[in-house]
């Protein structure tokens, strides 16, 4: 569906109110009145058969009688009439509709979506409170509170939360660029709104209130793209509702997309205050000035508790501080080095009254030559006497907060957002060591499926894990106590004996694991005891023998649990925690993982004490554990039929990671299996070999995050002239941030193919790249090519352009478009031969190239 539907939602030239009413208590009247009060400049078209006019505006008896096709229609009618009215709007040519009615079933919402798709109408709702676009004078909502224009967009699934935020914002005189209630969406969702708002020049930051997600992949793709340019903060409810998925998985997803999560409405209010002033973080080191030690200590507790950095001991200027005392203290701190931000705290005082002090500091900060180097935050504590001071700061564009805790929470929002963005752009190291043996794993999994085994225990998982490159303990299956004792004699003591039953998932429930057995008598006794306990606990359980393992080295080791499972919202997730921890207690990560992402998951587990090292003799080897997580990610990507994989425990001793016990669950062979990853993985299937004219071999493959060093070297080998033709500017050495954006792409909405040499002096070197970035609706993708300057004339440019044309055609992209300079004759001629339409704009000094991708690429004659 094309994006123009959202353009007509966000920039309507005409608005129809379907079900308009003369009753001032009904939504059909309230919305007409709100549109009039907002001074919407386009025609307002009330539709009702009962009145000649509504709120003084001429009304129309039905949709067919409207004098024009409305860009936006607001349906204020009963649920039973919505589907019929939507069909009438479609025949009229409406572009978008807001549905206020609620209580639609899943089937009814699907019907609404189908009608919308049939006519190209974008739908907001049902059960939406409406939408406010204050900058355009549009209040298309039944909210009792209007909104001022601002630079923060707010998207919410809850009408109650929406009105609460609007009420708070009005009290604090804060505004919004857009305020949108999604309701029980059937069409427009968070991802599509993020795509739209990321391109909105007015919106500087975005806040989300979320109950649940429906399309996790599109949401994360859109959020990652938008968060590179604008802060996105998320308030997620339903933490303990299993239908919404694990809350720790939402944490992982929000971080992975570069967003920031706030925990409650207090943090959300603080975030709105900060973001409304478009603060750009100068740095993390914060200093505090306060006329009371207690308030300063509260601020320090929150700052350090959230991992912030205190630049110096808080400056306590005493409860009798005057306006002059505050100014002198502020001047002193402004002169110090090693400080990036300053929090000024004021408790109600006779010697420094709230409003006069605020007014004086505002003027002083504007005049001070060093003040612009710092983030300034204020906490004017209290209510009655502090209100006027906080109002003055708000009007001056200086963030102000009621409590020191909220001030620090707001500051840490900015810090954590920057850290998330830094994490998002970290260059991963190439995966070292053992690589996945795909053929062997496939053979082992197919053998299990042929035996109709869906759940595999340690003995059967052991060879699969070995093919994945993981270390496991050799395991023997025995049938009874005598056989267990004989096996133990052969493998050596000490040993462990474990129950083997497909009906008892948790061996601990029947004490089905006996450890550190050192004699044959102990082994035999333990085996008999396990079997007896199973008969008493669950006499109907199937027993498939016992497992005997030699005990692993435990001195100084740390026992962990690593688990892959399916989340109802985000699909496969990888969980990490201590042995014995439950999934909701572990740290989650979304595959695919690389070394950098795996490392952050481990560090998060250590920081949050989901993994505790105190009892170990040696610290956890983070690199070794990162390797394990990456290997499991690779296994999951290669075999989507893996539904669950539990390494419990995984013993970590120095750099040795050994799986002591494991279970694996495969999908039902009768069910279709596909990659349901929330984040698009590296598309291995797009790799292909090719030959240059001089018979040198290259590999054309999608770019990878770990290509950053090679890509940097490649750009260095492109001449200044060729770089100017590609970037339309003189570019010097590309920094890490620019290179990270080029190499860490979202394969769902962007593609870059690199040509990598496969022989001779070009072995392993990137020698060319072609890139295409598509619109969210795939109607167009802008492409660009860059070839190493010393490799022109060998057919590399043609291979790259053919590759991107094939990709665009196969992935349903409407057209490829690009731009070059008139002097770049080689590019222009190549584009012509591949079927691109050439449009020379000599006055602007550019050549536009465009090619529909509905048909296969045109045949190219030899150079």
Steps between C-alpha positions, in 0.01 A plus 500: 500500500640835404620759746275770349222370727703607802575832333125558478468406867780730614438784252130499420356783292141404587341314791159330508331418831276199443224481759515869586255598773334803652520337845795671674572181698553279198830445321348608168445848642813523713728429205335760274536753781866404555579538131344844500681601818833394352441723196553219251542680168333244273131417456329321791227272370245374758297202376160434663149450366349656813624861489550772241805627686723396792671765713412752229657297216286385207436125527450237228242222525734219387849430370392488137376862522836640612628761250849344501692191608626570853864439575405395852173365637422459870239234568302587813227240451403174664714194434226333290508777237874542458562233234224628270610861543860406430393343172314822408808706585709275278266551205515873566882500491590578863868465591498417873252434778499509879264248663391596850265209575641203690418138588572362154579130481817375330290396200335843480836677518622282215194600297576868562858448384385321184265786406775751570743309278239470226462877475842612620362658820740504798323426829578632847319295764247361574454608862717805432469820699599683181795713399636846574740684267526833685733664247233460231211600723358146494331358808326197352438341840243488777763578764373765743845662491666658200874509430742778423740479205834347594780271383413172674269238344299271728351169382277300733282189503311629805249786499529534880877541485460747213265731687721480812806608301305780332376627837853498644642670192241777517587567863870525404433686175677238290402425144500220243567468129255209482283320753350179366283233659537164322232315692444138388675551171400303192723684250725786610737388774803629688744407224319695229460804724870489588585490129286810447623694804865422432466711184311781673722806536299636795520188714823489702414208731237223525329346802310171487249353743461134412279218627608240244653462156357327194772530236826485692722483193360812333498684833866426574604580144321836508615577855863430422488731197319777690710478817820576310363850446261562789473376860219246545380420852263213578266445794383138488223367723391141564835384636349196665250403230627181329285571195717805432822297506787515749569850628877444489465429127336840453798648684735330256301607195480863608876516560577315176311764301687784673198618696470562874246356739344698783347310788201708610301817436727702730797421277284566196406847626866573570589384149240730343644793695853430374412414141272800463806723531695305234800453725810349340715316750839670546643211702431274798691675784253684724554755778239599759440833674246494785387702798443178692707183543195268515365587156848476350546155655170384349622612158835323546327175603296492179793609283742236628231235532435529127865493405553876464821694560536760776759757390572633849365499854165685508546867584287567809457878529285478816137565582570874546641540148406825326459577131861623500615176664331300223660715229848470652465123535377468142788715369748282688363177349478650150873567513593142588620247247375144501133597533237459228171566681382692806195436716393805703280404796293749698299423811249770611696776671448847645850614403465394135131518400399259223388729217760780546779242516377322188467829312850609600664166404324494163645839408841410640519171305409673176778751551773268629752418223554137612139403576436360150760231562284338768164331533314697765222332700306644791308350788279760666366278779162543661161604367349834599809719517686318220234516228585846372873421487439179300273692263775756434752225421255330262437827316877553474555152353686362803378159622356511850375224730298468818734250668873424488416141413306598188777738396756221520271253326460747213875559478567127498246458219730706282809314620346157446368599158849602391644177641239297312587681179870438561428132560297492179801624302774291662704309247490126576805281472490220247387170648806289573546134574273210407234569238167325476508167312168552323498169313564292811244691706242459224566127483464460878178703514351310207585171671317615815197604294502165318485331842211737586701642789403859568667535839864396521687458827869545576607175334332587169578872510869429568603441132301800379672728748837359401422576134418851618850525651397473866676284758288234668558222750497150354177329599401132523150353512438214741188304583541413868718528809730212406576644159551844655760363743685315223506812279631713786786254555597534135492882471650576843379682808345726609184471287146636481186291446194669349145396421400463133125552455309694231211548744697667779638829371651613829717224651524696824130433563585136576861553608595343170865612505762352733850653491854421617452124526838340576444124526303236315286450810412869511413493128278193532322640807445838331361335184254284698395800709427714193289226339310438827424871543360522146267207561369664818479854359365422153431132447374559145813680380701337225856419608755467221787398724762706679788720389849456641754782465844555639494800732625823345776705660318729742773676694452872453233442237174686449185314400282687253180445311468592131163446342340550158122521500215644297347829613138562385588851383866499394550139393826323596694656789823408678492514881799509735516463877631293787424131531159459657360830375163512324452664156341817639801543732760482222643760262356475151650570159350484153684301234693536282789568738855607425793530742413857600132425566580182690751689712239761593257226602762354735595839643133575561461169683800582720390859563145397593636212715317239295848342500702535822874437502571524873522125556741436214879497527550653156292764321263395224670488159268731309657433160466123538137526607433747215629234263250248639208742458604577141528129419150439636371795297656349185340162578159661544528695176599191304224283649174687569338166591674532838225614737692474829857431601598497867861480616449446871754515635779640290817493710741792455855440625752756375462493119350150501125479445358151545136392461413268788134446420285599204160449338375592155145519366426491127191633324227257403598366156147571380527871575649743248839628617630845416726762651279701735786717621409848615819632339590412144810276497793515260360367167754232413289394203590825319871414481629412150831476325593694184794554266654827389612551140860430600391160638539597862239345727280705736220426745190721492339489843298717737707728721558396864563709813848351539589635152566846647885479498506359146246758383712780645803370310290473182389864516863605546577339164237707320627823346380840623331556163308171516396563859373844401288344224356252750437729799451834314745657743864499599524227761809424700566201721171338600460467877362206698145636513475546121655160435273332756195640322635359173579152631235441769191500283146376544465238228121552497518857369854543372741287303867543424697248298878500523732345245774310686812374324546122513850455361841660450577840649125575529438206736259611775494867388182695432535639146152640436161561659146566379235620741122544481279655769127441446197697609290325768237406240767367256376732225853628438858429601784749457822334387866602482816323379863547591789306341866504595664752270777266380247234393301690242445339163491140623120473513464543876248786477281298265501196732402715798220682319362176357507353852296782653251497212443125550460555872246781453301295249488189721401698810211692345658846495309724261794680347866573547601864484837667530687820438841579355688788338497575125876445496460138616456365146593144593215477754251664264581267210486192722161604638368552147607151395322351802171666411513811721327814378745791503387854585775764472445813711784721382392805702515299822809308390346155553386204296201302631482129420186287547405147405177306568570163658188313396689320221833315504812704420562576136770303324833681491726490197870442567708809570 
